[in-house]
Structures are given as C-alpha cells and as structure tokens.
Amino acid sequence: MIAPSSKSKHTKDVIRIAVTLGEPAGIGPDIVLDLAQFDWNAELVVIGDPAVLLERAQQLKITLSIRTYEPSSPPLASRRGELCVQAVALNITCIPGATDAGNARSVLQTLDLACDGCLSGEFAAMVTAPVQKSTINDAGILFSGHTEYLAERCGGKHPVMMLVDNDAGLRVALVTTHLPLRAVADAITADALSTVCRIVAKDIQTYFGIGTPRLAVLGLNPHAGEGGHLGREEQTIMQPVIDRLRAAGLNLTDPLPADTAFTPKHLERYDVVIAMYHDQGLPVVKHGGFGNIVNITLGLPIIRTSVDHGTALDLAGSGLASAESLIVAVRTAIAMSQQKQQIA
C-alpha cells in the first residue's frame, strides 16, 4: 500500500537519514523492511524501488505501508509499519537471489541521490545496504566498493574505512582498503599514513566527542618489523610520520605488533586501532561481533555508515537474514549527526 501522507507529527528537530536499498536481489530489501518494525527519532528515507519492497514484504508476510518521499515537506519521524521511499525504478524485474547487471545503474543511482542529498544538506547522513560489486562490474562499470565510489562522488576526498563494534568498544580504521595483498606495502606511504591518522583523529573528535583520541598504530610486518629484520617500513616510513604527528599534538603509539595489539590489556588503552590493510584488522573486529558491527566512512564531507556484511543472495526472501547490523548502522548515523550538530 502506498500512502501519500502520514499521521506522524512534523518536528523541527527531526533529521533526515537516507537509506539505500542495495542490491535488490540480495537481502537489502529484507533488512530494510525490518527498519519498519521500529519507531525512529529521525525520518528514514529509503531510496530504491518501492515495488521491490512491496513484493518482498508480501513474500515475507510483512504488513507494510509506503509513504512517498516529499523533500519539500518538513521531516516526519518514521513510525512502525511504514517506510518513506524515494523511488528509483529498476530496469529489470528483480528475482530474489538472481542478480542482473541490467539493474546496476539503478543501484548506483540510489547512491548518487543519497550522496548528493547529504552534500546539499537535504539529508543529515546516509546508510547503505550491501551491493554486489561483481554485478556492477559485469555491467561495464568500474566499482571497487562504496567507500571509493562515494569518495569520488564527494570530489576525490580521501576515504577511511572504520569498523566499529559498539558492544566491545572496538574501533578499527584502515590505511588501505580493497587492494591485493602484494600491492599493500607499496601503498603504505608517509603521505597515506599521515592522512589517515589525521582524518581519524579529527573525525573521532567530531562524531564521537572524544577530545584527544588515543590511536594505536599497527606495524605492517610481523612483530612490527622485528627491529628491521622482518622489514624496515616501520623504521623508514612509519616512525618518522608518527614522530611528526605527535609533535603536532596527536596521540599515537609507535608501530605495534598486530598479533598482540588486540589483546584486552592493550585495547583498553586506545580509542582506535589503525591497521595497515583490510585483513590485518577487520577479521579481528568481525570475529567478536559480526552482524552487530557498523562500517563508517571517515574523511568525507558527509556522514556514511553501512552494514558489516554482503548481499547474502542465498538468504534473499527467506526471512532468515538478520537486520541487526543495519539497525546499528542507522542508530550510529543518527548519533553521529546529533553529535555533529552539538559542536556546529
């Protein structure tokens, strides 16, 4: 059912959060539907095809009302049983579990609308359901991930991927993201490390209210290079950067061995762990909290959070997909937006 209006009350303090539907053949529609099981202290604007949502709701036996998004109207706090939707029609009929490259441009259009809306101030933040990278590439579009795509959309800003397990109080940021392992060492430059450390320190202050964040910097090599016997990047690249940033007022460790930095006695000393590459840091944070973790992109002029999992095509339409990570991502986006407003 599509309703033109809602009984929710307009409130001047309500913020708008864009939520992209992700890969329509995956669990994106399933978990977005679960957002309608709660009341929210923000207006959640789902960007995607309303027909997909209605069809998936029928398949999952979920009662759903869809309200058409009206950008010129004051925000309405989202209420249980209803989704506010900005329509982006698919080119090809969606079948749960069966991706189609013909829908790739529609998927990217949802990201463009959300990102541009954040840049213009229409939305306070954007939250993304998972996309299928291979399907977008199959459409002839170069796409390595949300993080890189949004950075380019925002004018070539330097994005920093950070995963957060709120229950464990663990934050892990990455210097490099989606690179083959053999390319990682060459990508760990003084400029890259300095930029990531500065972005993390600044954005943790802005969005999490921590005055002087304590940053644990992991070494690139085993045992942080073992004094140069297992690699010299720690000595020749990383330590000089750390020394300069300390002199500028940042609170950083010397390069730490990654195999001991994640022990509880070490973690309690730090606010963020900065890992050098994807599989150095993310397996640790996901091991303890997979499904409850939020992926945050720092270093952009917008707030963007996301789930910590993929499209799970085999679960699409089954009713077995967990929406917990998306729920946490939405709550985090709201909290980050409110924190930013407090210091603005």
Legacy VTK file of the C-alpha trace (Angstrom):
# vtk DataFile Version 3.0
C-alpha trace
ASCII
DATASET POLYDATA
POINTS 344 float
0.000 0.000 0.000
1.367 3.446 -0.921
0.082 6.323 1.182
0.528 9.978 0.176
0.820 11.208 3.724
1.339 10.167 7.347
-0.212 10.875 10.728
3.231 11.400 12.235
3.808 14.873 13.615
6.254 17.251 11.987
9.063 18.167 14.366
11.666 20.790 13.613
14.329 18.736 15.423
13.789 15.625 13.285
16.692 14.851 10.956
16.515 13.004 7.649
18.640 9.931 7.024
18.904 8.390 3.555
18.928 4.577 3.424
19.913 2.976 0.117
18.321 -0.358 -0.759
21.498 -2.029 -2.006
21.463 -4.992 -4.375
17.737 -5.629 -4.932
18.235 -9.379 -5.456
20.079 -9.683 -2.148
18.997 -9.232 1.453
18.976 -5.425 1.204
15.183 -5.258 0.802
14.703 -7.837 3.588
16.712 -5.948 6.175
15.375 -2.544 5.118
11.873 -3.910 5.724
12.943 -4.686 9.276
13.556 -0.970 9.857
9.774 -0.575 9.625
9.392 -2.725 12.743
10.506 0.201 14.924
9.744 3.829 15.680
12.680 6.143 14.937
13.687 9.597 16.181
14.532 10.532 12.586
12.917 10.349 9.169
14.406 7.384 7.337
14.132 7.902 3.583
14.628 4.628 1.744
15.995 5.164 -1.766
15.074 2.321 -4.086
12.269 0.654 -5.984
9.038 0.608 -3.916
7.757 -2.322 -5.996
10.664 -4.457 -4.767
9.865 -3.564 -1.165
6.176 -4.365 -1.561
6.886 -7.651 -3.330
9.449 -8.706 -0.719
7.116 -7.672 2.094
4.392 -9.857 0.600
6.834 -12.742 0.272
7.913 -12.359 3.895
4.335 -11.779 5.089
5.138 -8.322 6.432
2.438 -5.659 6.581
3.870 -2.513 5.041
2.666 0.969 4.182
4.824 3.084 1.859
4.765 6.857 2.039
6.122 8.738 -0.966
9.043 10.967 -0.013
8.292 14.678 -0.236
11.581 16.607 0.054
9.835 19.976 0.321
7.865 18.885 3.405
9.269 19.061 6.958
10.763 15.762 8.146
8.473 13.215 9.802
9.825 10.824 12.411
9.496 7.325 10.973
6.920 5.104 12.609
6.449 1.359 12.837
4.700 -0.237 9.883
5.670 2.457 7.392
8.585 3.276 5.104
9.152 6.620 3.431
10.526 5.894 -0.058
12.214 7.962 -2.747
11.515 5.863 -5.827
14.272 4.640 -8.134
12.802 2.105 -10.533
14.743 -0.971 -11.615
15.330 -1.648 -15.296
14.874 -5.415 -14.926
12.354 -7.281 -12.781
14.047 -8.412 -9.598
14.150 -12.088 -8.632
15.472 -12.747 -5.096
18.854 -14.447 -5.294
19.366 -13.758 -9.021
21.405 -10.643 -9.777
21.084 -8.853 -13.105
23.679 -6.413 -14.453
20.820 -4.548 -16.090
19.967 -3.097 -12.680
23.497 -1.893 -11.884
22.884 1.713 -12.923
19.701 1.869 -10.844
21.689 0.687 -7.829
24.300 3.388 -8.406
21.568 5.981 -8.858
20.396 5.299 -5.300
23.915 6.028 -4.069
24.118 9.205 -6.136
20.819 10.543 -4.782
21.777 9.783 -1.193
25.285 11.219 -1.510
24.178 14.364 -3.349
21.394 14.845 -0.806
23.935 14.701 2.007
26.215 17.178 0.240
23.325 19.617 -0.242
22.088 19.293 3.331
18.860 17.539 2.347
19.967 14.511 4.371
21.981 14.534 7.588
23.596 11.188 6.759
23.356 8.156 4.505
23.206 4.471 5.401
23.915 1.831 2.778
22.644 -1.716 2.452
25.115 -4.058 0.700
25.684 -4.032 -3.053
27.025 -6.779 -5.312
30.320 -5.398 -6.670
30.684 -8.125 -9.283
27.273 -7.337 -10.795
28.147 -3.658 -11.151
31.447 -4.587 -12.785
29.630 -7.013 -15.069
27.671 -4.008 -16.333
30.933 -2.486 -17.533
31.200 -0.037 -14.630
34.439 0.088 -12.647
33.418 -0.236 -8.998
35.653 -1.369 -6.129
33.259 -0.535 -3.318
31.006 2.010 -1.645
33.918 3.692 0.111
35.869 4.547 -3.023
32.776 5.377 -5.085
31.439 7.859 -2.537
34.842 9.469 -2.130
34.969 10.176 -5.854
31.385 11.461 -5.780
32.393 13.835 -2.997
35.179 15.333 -5.077
38.087 12.936 -4.629
38.289 13.120 -0.860
40.468 10.587 0.964
38.129 7.977 2.473
38.972 5.992 5.595
37.120 2.778 6.345
36.458 2.200 10.051
34.522 -0.711 11.533
33.051 -0.314 14.996
31.862 -2.922 17.467
29.976 -0.763 19.951
29.401 -3.627 22.382
33.133 -4.329 22.641
34.151 -0.674 22.391
36.438 -1.585 19.471
37.135 0.712 16.514
39.433 -0.362 13.684
40.401 2.028 10.869
42.332 1.067 7.726
45.177 2.775 5.889
44.480 0.689 2.750
41.182 -0.942 1.827
40.402 -3.106 -1.195
43.869 -3.879 -2.539
45.575 -7.150 -3.445
47.971 -8.111 -0.671
51.008 -7.800 -2.939
50.128 -4.116 -3.516
49.740 -3.181 0.148
53.375 -2.480 1.052
53.787 -0.003 -1.808
50.593 1.765 -0.716
51.854 2.350 2.841
53.460 5.716 2.165
54.234 8.530 4.566
51.509 10.638 2.998
48.891 7.869 3.212
49.643 7.068 6.850
49.745 10.739 7.859
46.461 11.478 6.090
44.633 8.542 7.673
45.878 9.334 11.176
44.830 12.978 10.867
41.403 12.089 9.488
40.746 9.526 12.206
41.802 11.908 14.983
39.652 14.730 13.601
36.526 12.686 12.870
36.606 10.812 16.172
36.533 14.220 17.847
33.717 15.470 15.608
31.425 12.443 15.585
32.234 10.651 18.840
33.057 13.554 21.148
36.499 12.258 22.197
38.768 15.249 22.729
42.187 13.701 22.079
41.725 10.216 20.647
44.330 7.617 21.548
45.423 5.931 18.317
47.147 2.545 18.239
49.162 2.215 15.021
49.839 -1.355 13.888
53.060 -2.263 12.147
52.979 -3.579 8.590
55.293 -6.519 9.129
55.247 -9.410 11.639
56.432 -8.221 15.057
56.353 -4.665 13.677
59.474 -5.454 11.641
61.478 -7.041 14.480
63.912 -4.139 14.581
64.345 -4.203 10.810
64.980 -7.950 10.496
61.459 -8.646 9.159
61.010 -5.450 7.174
62.013 -1.822 7.503
58.776 0.042 6.706
58.196 0.643 10.407
61.579 2.362 10.723
61.859 4.204 7.429
58.231 5.213 6.773
56.003 4.826 9.807
58.087 6.051 12.750
59.032 9.404 11.148
55.352 10.058 10.401
54.346 9.174 13.950
57.012 11.464 15.379
55.821 14.406 13.237
52.176 13.849 14.144
53.000 13.627 17.849
54.775 16.956 17.581
51.562 18.326 16.049
49.536 17.156 19.059
48.189 13.749 18.026
48.276 10.860 20.494
49.754 7.843 18.693
51.739 4.749 19.610
54.893 3.578 17.926
54.187 0.756 15.428
52.739 -2.162 17.389
52.896 -5.877 16.558
49.431 -6.734 15.248
49.410 -10.161 16.892
49.430 -8.672 20.402
47.820 -5.247 19.918
44.303 -6.712 20.013
44.659 -8.285 23.454
42.304 -6.779 26.068
45.049 -5.195 28.173
46.266 -3.279 25.132
42.875 -2.354 23.707
41.710 -0.668 26.901
44.422 1.944 26.353
43.232 3.028 22.899
40.198 4.618 21.264
41.004 3.460 17.718
43.297 0.844 16.212
44.776 1.851 12.845
45.517 -1.233 10.758
47.636 -1.141 7.636
45.424 -3.359 5.465
41.979 -4.928 5.221
42.665 -8.423 6.551
45.024 -7.251 9.268
42.298 -5.511 11.222
38.843 -6.498 10.058
38.910 -10.231 10.872
39.571 -9.344 14.496
36.721 -6.880 14.865
34.320 -9.131 12.952
35.245 -12.234 14.930
33.709 -10.930 18.112
30.730 -9.028 16.769
29.844 -9.980 13.187
26.289 -8.949 12.457
26.369 -6.179 15.095
29.139 -4.081 13.587
28.821 -0.809 11.722
31.059 0.254 8.842
31.762 4.004 8.918
33.460 6.013 6.176
35.576 8.802 7.644
37.285 11.602 5.757
34.268 12.633 3.685
32.243 15.847 3.943
29.212 13.635 4.661
28.274 11.000 7.234
28.032 7.495 5.798
27.518 4.253 7.694
26.866 0.757 6.418
26.413 -2.876 7.357
29.338 -5.202 8.023
28.196 -7.953 5.636
27.485 -8.702 1.995
24.381 -9.296 -0.084
23.805 -12.918 1.059
21.970 -13.804 -2.145
21.116 -17.271 -0.833
19.122 -15.746 2.028
17.164 -13.189 -0.009
13.446 -13.586 0.605
13.934 -16.424 3.087
13.150 -14.493 6.253
16.450 -15.677 7.756
18.523 -12.528 7.206
19.450 -10.545 10.297
18.914 -6.785 10.161
20.917 -6.105 13.313
23.912 -4.552 11.545
21.661 -2.231 9.510
19.780 -1.209 12.635
23.084 -0.419 14.359
24.237 1.481 11.259
21.094 3.639 11.308
21.381 4.308 15.040
25.039 5.223 14.604
24.277 7.595 11.721
21.654 9.348 13.844
24.024 9.605 16.822
26.871 10.919 14.663
24.560 13.520 13.104
23.380 14.679 16.508
26.944 14.853 17.836
27.982 16.938 14.838
25.059 19.311 15.415
26.144 19.825 19.032
29.576 21.098 18.072
28.476 23.023 14.952
LINES 1 345
344 0 1 2 3 4 5 6 7 8 9 10 11 12 13 14 15 16 17 18 19 20 21 22 23 24 25 26 27 28 29 30 31 32 33 34 35 36 37 38 39 40 41 42 43 44 45 46 47 48 49 50 51 52 53 54 55 56 57 58 59 60 61 62 63 64 65 66 67 68 69 70 71 72 73 74 75 76 77 78 79 80 81 82 83 84 85 86 87 88 89 90 91 92 93 94 95 96 97 98 99 100 101 102 103 104 105 106 107 108 109 110 111 112 113 114 115 116 117 118 119 120 121 122 123 124 125 126 127 128 129 130 131 132 133 134 135 136 137 138 139 140 141 142 143 144 145 146 147 148 149 150 151 152 153 154 155 156 157 158 159 160 161 162 163 164 165 166 167 168 169 170 171 172 173 174 175 176 177 178 179 180 181 182 183 184 185 186 187 188 189 190 191 192 193 194 195 196 197 198 199 200 201 202 203 204 205 206 207 208 209 210 211 212 213 214 215 216 217 218 219 220 221 222 223 224 225 226 227 228 229 230 231 232 233 234 235 236 237 238 239 240 241 242 243 244 245 246 247 248 249 250 251 252 253 254 255 256 257 258 259 260 261 262 263 264 265 266 267 268 269 270 271 272 273 274 275 276 277 278 279 280 281 282 283 284 285 286 287 288 289 290 291 292 293 294 295 296 297 298 299 300 301 302 303 304 305 306 307 308 309 310 311 312 313 314 315 316 317 318 319 320 321 322 323 324 325 326 327 328 329 330 331 332 333 334 335 336 337 338 339 340 341 342 343
